[in-house]
Amino acid sequence: MELLTETDTLRFGRRIAELLEPGDLVLLTGPLGAGKTVLAKGIAEGLGVEGRVSSPTFIIAREHRPAEGGRGIPLVHVDAYRLGDDFAQLDDLDLDTELVEAAVVIEWGEPGTRLSEDHLLVNLIRRADDSRLAEVTPSGSWEKRWST
């Protein structure tokens, strides 16, 4: 899917949010500047959660409670960039318990596949013209829910 502008990326995030249920895992991959945080902002907008969504690089994870009038699903936004190959830190976040009631979005999400085989993987590719291409790979229950 082509994402020509930031607005397109936000809209795409809201589309993902329409399908999210408590316990869902969304993994965002791509190089620095590919638009992972913008996509996470769109997901947060679509869920209708509280708080400003920004990259949680230095705190690793941030929880956003449902706002009044939202979908009622909390969002846990994780940035695994600083974890590098230390996947034990990801386990220390105890995200598997969050996967019961919240939607979890992990930037730099490859290690997140250890949390659940049931996930939506979105790989963002930044093109030379500054547009993005989103490659979506559904796994588990997402295979039935996701349509292009």
C-alpha positions in Angstrom: 0.0 0.0 0.0 1.3 3.4 -1.0 1.4 6.1 1.7 2.2 9.3 -0.2 1.9 11.7 2.7 1.9 11.8 6.5 -1.9 12.1 6.3 -2.1 8.9 4.4 0.0 7.2 7.1 -2.3 8.5 9.8 -5.3 7.3 7.9 -3.8 3.9 7.4 -3.2 3.7 11.2 -6.8 4.6 11.8 -7.8 1.7 9.4 -5.7 -0.7 11.4 -7.3 0.6 14.7 -10.8 -0.2 13.4 -9.8 -3.9 13.4 -8.0 -4.0 16.7 -9.4 -5.9 19.6 -8.0 -6.3 23.2 -5.1 -8.7 23.0 -4.0 -7.8 19.5 -0.3 -7.3 18.6 0.9 -5.0 15.8 4.6 -5.0 14.9 6.0 -2.0 13.0 9.3 -2.4 11.2 11.4 -0.2 8.9 14.5 2.0 9.0 14.8 5.2 11.0 12.4 7.8 9.6 10.2 5.3 7.8 7.1 6.5 9.7 6.6 3.9 12.4 5.7 6.5 15.1 3.3 8.4 12.7 1.6 5.0 12.0 1.4 4.4 15.8 -0.2 7.9 16.2 -2.8 7.0 13.6 -3.6 3.7 15.5 -3.9 5.7 18.7 -6.3 8.2 17.0 -8.4 5.3 15.7 -8.6 3.7 19.1 -9.4 7.0 20.8 -6.9 6.9 23.6 -5.6 9.5 26.1 -2.2 11.2 25.9 0.2 12.5 23.3 1.7 9.7 21.2 5.4 10.0 20.6 8.2 7.6 20.3 8.8 5.9 23.6 12.5 5.3 22.8 13.9 6.3 26.2 11.2 4.8 28.4 10.7 1.8 26.1 6.9 1.5 26.7 4.0 3.9 27.3 0.5 3.0 28.1 -2.4 5.1 26.8 -5.8 4.6 28.6 -9.0 4.7 26.6 -10.5 8.2 26.3 -14.1 8.9 26.7 -15.8 8.4 23.4 -13.0 6.1 22.2 -13.2 2.4 21.4 -12.5 1.4 25.1 -9.3 -0.4 24.3 -6.0 0.7 26.0 -2.9 1.0 23.8 0.6 0.0 24.9 3.1 1.6 22.6 6.6 0.1 22.7 9.8 1.1 21.0 12.2 -1.8 21.0 15.0 0.1 19.2 17.3 0.5 22.2 16.9 -3.2 23.1 19.1 -4.3 20.2 19.7 -8.0 20.7 18.8 -7.9 24.4 15.3 -9.5 24.0 15.3 -10.3 27.7 14.4 -6.7 28.3 11.4 -7.1 26.1 10.3 -10.1 28.3 10.9 -7.9 31.4 8.2 -5.5 30.2 5.7 -8.3 30.9 3.8 -7.5 27.7 2.2 -10.9 27.5 -0.1 -9.8 30.4 -0.9 -6.6 28.4 -1.9 -8.8 25.5 -5.0 -9.7 27.4 -6.7 -6.3 27.7 -4.8 -3.9 25.5 -3.7 -3.6 21.9 0.1 -3.6 21.8 2.0 -1.8 19.1 5.8 -2.4 19.0 8.1 -0.2 16.9 11.2 -2.1 15.7 8.9 -5.1 16.3 10.8 -8.1 15.1 11.5 -9.3 18.7 7.7 -9.0 19.3 7.1 -12.1 17.4 8.2 -14.0 20.4 5.2 -12.6 22.2 2.6 -14.1 19.9 2.4 -15.8 16.6 -0.9 -14.0 16.2 0.1 -10.5 15.0 0.0 -8.0 12.2 3.4 -7.1 10.8 3.7 -3.8 9.0 7.0 -3.1 7.3 7.4 0.6 6.2 9.8 1.4 3.3 10.8 5.0 2.8 11.2 5.9 -0.8 13.6 8.4 -2.4 10.7 10.8 -3.0 9.8 10.6 0.8 6.7 8.6 0.2 6.3 5.3 2.0 5.3 1.8 1.0 3.6 -0.4 3.6 4.0 -4.1 3.3 1.5 -5.9 5.5 1.9 -9.5 6.6 -1.0 -10.9 8.7 -0.4 -13.9 10.9 -2.8 -16.1 12.9 -6.3 -14.5 13.3 -5.1 -11.5 11.3 -5.1 -13.7 8.2 -8.9 -13.8 8.2 -9.4 -10.2 9.4 -7.0 -8.4 7.2 -7.9 -7.5 3.6 -6.0 -5.2 1.4 
